[in-house]
Amino acid sequence: MTNDTIWRPYTQMQTAAPPLRAVRTEGTRIHLADGRVLIDGIASWWTACHGYNHPHIQAAVEQQLRAMPHIMFGGFTHASAETLAPRLTALAPGSLEHVFFCDSGSVAVEVAMKMAVQYWLNRGTPGRTRFVAFRDGYHGDTMGAMSVCDPDAGMHTSLRAYLPAQIFAELPRTPQELTALDSLLATHAHEIAAVVIEP
């Protein structure tokens, strides 16, 4: 039995097969209602990279839920964030000295894009609002993040008309392609807020 009131992601509801009914997860396995057990090869869209029900993670989440399930970060702080932030910056390369906490990768890309545009506004250069991104890249499913995903081969091509127009380049693999990228950056320097790169 499937609930018809649920709108499922990345699904054409008229033609999709019924979703698999999960009843339990453990480690890297998903247990289905019909008794089958699946290996989760994509870590629940990258959110369970340590596996399901990891005892250490489960204990930490339960402890945090008992103390404070959530508090907005605007105007507030808390010990968990204050402890984690310097640990993350210690791992970061170069002069990356600050952390902005987000609830998803898409939101992280959105915030980074807004920060880049705001940087140029603060410097008195309001026209630098476009982004350079590489073909075959994927950065998320929010509007700004979709705008820097591959516009031709990506999964958001049907929404192209609604997205901000960005500047796309081939990922350089040779010295000649790197020269072409340098030329593209120079040509559009007056309007580029930042370059978006997949790690």
C-alpha distance (Angstrom), angle and dihedral (degrees) to the residues before:
residue distance angle dihedral
M1 . . .
T2 3.81 . .
N3 3.79 127.2 .
D4 3.82 106.8 -121.3
T5 3.80 92.2 -162.7
I6 3.81 91.9 72.0
W7 3.80 117.0 93.1
R8 3.79 104.7 -151.9
P9 3.81 124.9 -146.7
Y10 3.81 120.5 -107.2
T11 3.79 90.4 3.5
Q12 3.79 134.7 127.6
M13 3.78 95.0 -144.8
Q14 3.82 95.2 -157.3
T15 3.80 94.9 58.0
A16 3.80 106.2 23.9
A17 3.77 121.4 116.7
P18 3.81 114.0 -117.5
P19 3.81 111.1 -83.2
L20 3.78 119.6 -105.5
R21 3.81 111.3 -101.4
A22 3.80 109.8 -127.4
V23 3.80 117.7 -159.9
R24 3.81 103.1 172.8
T25 3.80 142.4 5.1
E26 3.78 129.9 -153.1
G27 3.80 128.3 172.0
T28 3.80 105.7 -40.6
R29 3.80 95.0 -21.0
I30 3.79 132.9 99.4
H31 3.81 115.3 -157.5
L32 3.81 115.0 -149.6
A33 3.79 128.9 -149.6
D34 3.82 90.7 -114.6
G35 3.82 91.4 58.4
R36 3.78 98.4 -102.1
V37 3.80 118.9 131.7
L38 3.80 121.0 -147.9
I39 3.79 130.2 -163.6
D40 3.80 107.6 -128.7
G41 3.79 101.2 -134.2
I42 3.81 94.7 175.6
A43 3.82 98.1 46.9
S44 3.80 93.4 -122.5
W45 3.80 92.0 -56.5
W46 3.80 91.7 -38.8
T47 3.81 96.3 -55.2
A48 3.80 98.6 105.7
C49 3.79 100.8 48.7
H50 3.82 91.1 144.3
G51 3.78 92.0 48.6
Y52 3.78 130.3 -105.6
N53 3.80 122.6 -57.3
H54 3.80 94.7 5.7
P55 3.83 102.1 -177.8
H56 3.82 95.7 -133.8
I57 3.81 93.6 48.2
Q58 3.79 92.7 42.9
A59 3.82 91.3 52.0
A60 3.81 92.2 48.2
V61 3.82 92.1 49.1
E62 3.82 91.9 48.0
Q63 3.81 91.0 49.0
Q64 3.81 91.6 50.0
L65 3.82 92.1 46.9
R66 3.80 90.3 54.5
A67 3.82 92.6 48.6
M68 3.80 102.3 38.3
P69 3.83 123.2 -23.8
H70 3.80 94.5 -164.5
I71 3.76 143.3 -18.7
M72 3.77 127.6 179.6
F73 3.78 113.9 -106.4
G74 3.80 95.4 -140.5
G75 3.81 104.2 105.7
F76 3.82 93.8 -10.8
T77 3.78 136.8 85.0
H78 3.80 134.5 -176.8
A79 3.79 140.4 -163.7
S80 3.81 96.6 -103.0
A81 3.81 93.0 57.6
E82 3.80 92.4 41.5
T83 3.81 90.1 52.8
L84 3.80 96.5 44.2
A85 3.82 100.0 45.0
P86 3.83 98.0 65.8
R87 3.80 90.5 43.3
L88 3.82 89.0 56.6
T89 3.80 95.1 45.2
A90 3.82 89.4 50.3
L91 3.82 87.5 60.5
A92 3.81 94.6 45.3
P93 3.80 121.3 97.9
G94 3.79 126.2 -114.2
S95 3.76 119.3 -20.8
L96 3.81 98.2 -14.4
E97 3.79 96.6 132.8
H98 3.81 105.2 154.5
V99 3.81 136.3 66.4
F100 3.81 127.5 -151.4
F101 3.79 110.5 -166.7
C102 3.82 116.8 -140.1
D103 3.78 134.6 176.4
S104 3.82 97.3 -131.2
G105 3.78 144.1 9.9
S106 3.80 91.8 -106.8
V107 3.79 91.1 54.6
A108 3.81 90.2 46.6
V109 3.82 89.7 56.2
E110 3.82 91.3 46.2
V111 3.81 91.7 51.1
A112 3.81 92.6 46.4
M113 3.81 89.8 51.6
K114 3.81 91.6 49.7
M115 3.81 90.4 47.7
A116 3.80 90.8 52.5
V117 3.81 93.3 50.4
Q118 3.82 91.0 44.7
Y119 3.81 90.2 51.0
W120 3.80 90.9 58.8
L121 3.81 92.2 43.2
N122 3.81 89.3 53.3
R123 3.80 89.3 51.3
G124 3.81 91.4 52.6
T125 3.82 95.9 -105.8
P126 3.82 104.9 116.1
G127 3.83 96.9 166.8
R128 3.80 96.0 71.0
T129 3.80 98.8 95.5
R130 3.81 105.4 123.2
F131 3.76 129.0 90.2
V132 3.78 134.0 -142.7
A133 3.80 113.7 -137.1
F134 3.78 134.1 169.0
R135 3.77 127.2 -111.6
D136 3.81 116.1 -104.3
G137 3.82 89.3 29.7
Y138 3.78 125.3 135.6
H139 3.81 121.4 -161.7
G140 3.80 107.3 161.4
D141 3.78 148.2 -71.4
T142 3.80 106.0 -84.3
M143 3.81 117.4 99.8
G144 3.80 98.1 -99.3
A145 3.80 93.2 41.0
M146 3.81 91.2 49.1
S147 3.80 89.7 52.4
V148 3.82 90.7 64.5
C149 3.82 94.9 45.7
D150 3.81 117.4 99.0
P151 3.83 104.5 -70.5
D152 3.81 95.4 -154.9
A153 3.80 108.7 32.9
G154 3.81 98.1 24.1
M155 3.77 128.5 101.3
H156 3.82 94.7 -108.5
T157 3.81 100.1 62.0
S158 3.81 92.9 117.4
L159 3.82 89.5 61.5
R160 3.80 95.4 47.8
A161 3.83 94.4 111.8
Y162 3.81 90.8 58.4
L163 3.80 97.5 48.7
P164 3.80 128.5 87.0
A165 3.82 110.9 -98.1
Q166 3.78 110.1 -109.2
I167 3.81 133.0 -177.2
F168 3.80 116.0 -102.8
A169 3.78 129.6 -161.7
E170 3.76 137.1 177.4
L171 3.79 112.5 -103.0
P172 3.81 102.1 -103.0
R173 3.80 114.6 -116.6
T174 3.79 101.0 162.5
P175 3.81 135.1 42.6
Q176 3.82 88.9 -106.5
E177 3.80 92.0 53.6
L178 3.80 89.7 48.1
T179 3.81 89.0 53.2
A180 3.81 89.3 50.9
L181 3.81 89.8 51.8
D182 3.81 90.7 50.0
S183 3.80 88.7 52.4
L184 3.81 91.8 49.4
L185 3.80 91.1 50.0
A186 3.80 91.5 49.1
T187 3.81 92.5 48.2
H188 3.80 93.2 51.4
A189 3.82 99.3 31.4
H190 3.81 92.3 114.8
E191 3.83 91.9 61.2
I192 3.82 104.2 31.1
A193 3.80 116.8 108.0
A194 3.82 95.1 178.9
V195 3.79 146.8 -33.8
V196 3.82 115.7 -104.7
I197 3.80 113.4 -145.9
E198 3.78 131.0 178.5
P199 3.82 110.6 -128.1
